[in-house]
Amino acid sequence: AEAIVRFLPLPPFSHNSISPLAERLISGLDAIAPVSFLGARDPSVRLFNTVSFFVEGSDSISLLGALDLEGICASSGSACSSGSVNPSHVVRAMGVNENGANSLVRLSLGRDSSSIEIDSVLDVLPRVIDRCLNPSSPVNC
């Protein structure tokens, strides 16, 4: 324990710098019609560095691939279901139907996250979703 305290004298994630970025991201997601934020609205009762959402009618594999092509790193499902091809039992227990759970995307913020990155995600995400939901889109997922 002493080695950890000496190696990491400050918290690895600063709540004061990350929480406002997460709130900004959540507000931006709320403005994108097919997106549904998953989590508590009260920031004091949820992880402050993680934002999850789902897009009904899409799937996380397509969304993650399209986000990756745009240079945005994301994950699907809950952290405890990483690597699974089945919908997260945690997400299902939160009341999300199977289709929604299959389209869940999780974004994690860290000490190097910036408002520029949040703006980039919010700028790119509507186009990514449109491509994934509209097969006639010129550039599909």
N, C-alpha and C positions, 0 to 999 in steps of 0.2 A: 504494500500500500504506500509506503514511504517513497518508493521509486516512482510510482505513478504520480504522486503529488509533486515530486520534484520535476518530473518530465513534463507534466501538464499543469503548470501553476495556475492557468486560467481555464475556465470551462471550455471544452472543445467547440461548443456552439454558443454564441452569445445571444441570449434571448432578446436583448434590447435591439440588436441589429437584424436578426432573422425574423422575428415575429411581425414587424411592420411589412416586411417583404411578403410574407405568407398572407397577411391580411389583404394586401394589394392584389396578390394573385387570385385569391378567392373572390374578391370584388369583381375582378376582370372576368373570371369564369362565369360568375352570375349573369354577366351581360351577354354571354354567348348562348343563344337559344337552346340548342340541343344538349348542352352540358348540364349535368347535375352534380353539384358538390356533394361529397360524402364525408360527413363528419359533424362534430359539434360546432355550432356557430360561436359559442362562447370559447374564446381562445384559452381561458384558464383551465379548461377541462379536456383539451386535446393536445397532441404533440404539436409543438409550435413550429417545427421545421419540416413537416410533412403535409402535403395537400393531395387529396385523392378526389377523383371525379370519374363519372362514367358518361358514356354517350350512347343512349338507347338507339339500337338499329345498326350499330357498328360492332367491331370486335377489337380487343386490345392488341392483337397481333398486327392488324392493319394500321391502327393508330400509332403503335410504337415504331413500326417500320417507317411510316411517313414522317413521324417526328425525328427519327434518327437521320433520315435523309436531309432534314432541315438543320441538323446539328444539335438537336435537343435530346438529352439523355433522360429517359423515364423508365419506369418499371410498371408491371401490371399486377393486379391483385393486391393482397395485403402482404406485408413483409414476411409473415409466417407461412405464406403459401408460395414463396418464390420457387420457380422452377416447375411448378405443377401446371398441368394443362387443364385441370378442373377449376371451376369457379371457387374462389376462396370461401371456406365455410364461415369465416369471420364476417366477410362482406354480406353473405347470405343471411347470417344471424342479425345483421343490422337492418334487415328488411328489404334489401335490394333483390329484385327478381333475377332469375338465371341469366337472361339476356343482358341486363345491366351489369351483373357481376362479371360477365364475359367481356365487357367493354371497359372495365376499370383501368384507369391510368393513375399512377402514383408518382408525384414529383417530390423530390427531397431537396431541401435547401441546406447549404452548409456555410462555413465561415467565409468562403470566397464568393458566395452568391451576391448578385448586385441588382439594382433596380433596372439596369440596362438589360440584364438577362430576363427579368420578369416581363419587361416591355416586349422583348423579342418573342417570348412564349405566347404572350397575348396577341401579338401581331400575326404570328404564324398559325396558331391553333385554329382559327376559323377556316382558313384555306385548307388545312389538313383535314379537318372534319368534313368539309364540303366534298373534297376528293374522295374520302372514304365512304360517304353516304350516297354519293351520286355516281353510279357506274358510267354515266355518259360524260363525266368530267374529262377534259382533254388529258389531264395527267391524273390517272387513277392510283389508288394505293396498291 
